[in-house]
Amino acid sequence: MQSEENIEEQVLFDRLGGEAVVCAAVDDWYLRIAADKVLSPFFDAASIEKIKNHQLRFLRIAFTGTPELFDVDAFILSKHERVFDMGLNTDHFDLVVEHFVATLRNLQLRENLIDEAVGIISPLRSVFEKGTVMARLRMSSVEQTKLSDRLLEHMNDDEIADVILMGNDGVRVPACRFLLAVRSEVFRRMLFGHFKEAESEVVPIGYDSKVLRAIIEFCYVDEIKSLRDCEWSEDTARTVVHLVKAAHYFEIPDLARIGHNLACSIMRKKPPLASAVLDEGENSGEAVPTDLLAEAQ
């Protein structure tokens, strides 16, 4: 017989009864989970055996001493991403732990061993909190992408536009007054204030249509993919410089920052295009932002 001292030196996995008992515990545990009306929707018959095998491997690690380099949080988050996206949260974690305790008691294990096992698993509740937050962020990102795609799809739709911005190149650009106004105080005063533009269906703006489309795109979706993803040319460089100036004029600082970063990227990756920025400084009636001129020189 083993002495009590030798038994205490064993890892929890062995003190619970080793492979046979832990395997039996996992089988019983998942029978309880599958029968739970709250938990069962997260599992299906096709995946339950695979999940049990993952759980058994995890318990072997947890109850023998987690290796120092083993990232428990990352392991659980990656294995549970699908069910976190389905709504798995800390309430479900608490139910799973309750079934785990019931399983160990059903196997007639000593309460001190059950307490020790639960003490190893319970801190993982914080991982479920993190998984819930990450799932919400993923869902929010998906919904935001869907909305952005729909807005971009209808950005040039004359039928739903309630104002036309007329570029200084004579090109008409449809837009939505509300979306412009909520992104720019200048547009708000212009389109909803006491200026004549508030009553006009067509509003002349002193920038060309490419700049106006980029402004509208940013006001709709917080991006200027039309310029960022196009082939960078001298015309693109000049458009981006005018966009930065327009962003300052319309008091849209985030657009000014994005435009500035794009202009810098264009000049760094295609140095000859820096001359277009300098030309704008010489030929434009408006001053080109000094930081762009500095980058071009």
Beta strands, then each sheet from edge to edge (+ up, - down):
strand 1: 163-166
strand 2: 172-175
strand 3: 202-204
sheet 1: 2+ 1- 3-
end
